[in-house]
Amino acid sequence: MSDARLKGNQLTFNSITQEYMRCDLFPPERELLVILRERLSQLDMLDLGVGAGRTSYTFAALVRTYIGIDYAPAMIEMCRSRFGESGRQKFLCLDAADLSKFGDRKFDLVLFSFNGIDYVELEQRHKILKEVHRLLKLDGYFFFSGCSLDAFPWPVQWPRFRFTRPLRSMVALAKKAIWNGRRYWANRRQNADDLKKRGWAYLQNGAHNFGLIHFFATRSYQIRELSDHGFEIECCFAPDGSRLSPTEPASDVFIYYLCRPTPPS
């Protein structure tokens, strides 16, 4: 996958700040709050790919110190205007692959939500994992979500037909038919069996009018990748917040991973 095509992801995020104005946590993130409820007020947190501050709204108020970063300048400006900054709360425009601004073992919790790690090329992805491991305290947590290649090829999606609104439903069906066709065409050269043998792929799943390219990984590849960078998986979550064992089969399009640094031998 060329760096030029993935550079388009950054440009897309820089132009869609208004679409990221929500402030609610997703179910797995709410489960994380439950897991850490006794420690939250003592945690120093780094929030990667913070966007317009969806997770900032909750976490920044609960942890001891909070730093949110994003590589899209418009997103960071939006966070600063929405939440402000203080001695314990800051927003910085940085690339997650280069966090040399921070010293080793600085954070108790690193969050990379909503598949944010999946928008960069493979080499950059490995740099991000290396940086997170460097910054995380030995008893800290890394929580992130990633797109699952196990769910590919994706089933055709159709909106619900409402007989009380037949005309509107027909229009919605026509639009979704076009969208399904575009998604198929964008990934038509990808062979699911070959990709799953390799363990990863870059695919277009239709997000933001096909303006983004995502990294997809099988669960087995993701486990190996994390292990190679010094992490062990404590548990996984489906998008609805239900717990999964690291090796439990799942057909979800993305999976949340709760990781910790592997203890020194």
Number of C-alpha atoms within 10 A of each C-alpha: 13 7 11 9 13 17 15 15 17 17 15 14 22 17 13 15 20 10 11 15 15 12 13 13 17 15 15 25 23 13 16 15 17 11 11 13 11 9 13 19 14 12 17 21 26 26 24 24 26 28 31 30 28 18 22 24 17 15 20 22 14 18 19 16 20 24 20 27 24 26 21 24 20 17 26 26 17 19 27 17 10 14 16 12 14 10 7 13 19 19 25 19 17 19 15 24 19 14 17 12 7 12 11 15 15 15 25 21 24 24 22 21 23 20 19 21 25 19 21 24 20 17 9 18 18 18 16 21 21 18 19 29 24 21 22 24 19 16 13 20 25 24 21 22 24 25 26 25 26 24 17 19 13 14 8 12 11 14 13 9 14 11 10 8 9 11 12 13 16 15 11 15 17 14 14 16 16 11 19 19 12 17 20 18 11 15 14 9 8 15 11 15 12 11 18 19 10 12 19 22 19 21 19 19 22 17 11 11 11 13 14 21 22 23 23 28 25 21 24 14 18 20 17 14 16 21 15 13 19 18 23 20 20 13 15 23 24 19 18 11 17 11 15 16 13 20 11 9 10 17 13 16 17 22 24 25 25 20 21 22 22 16 10 6 3
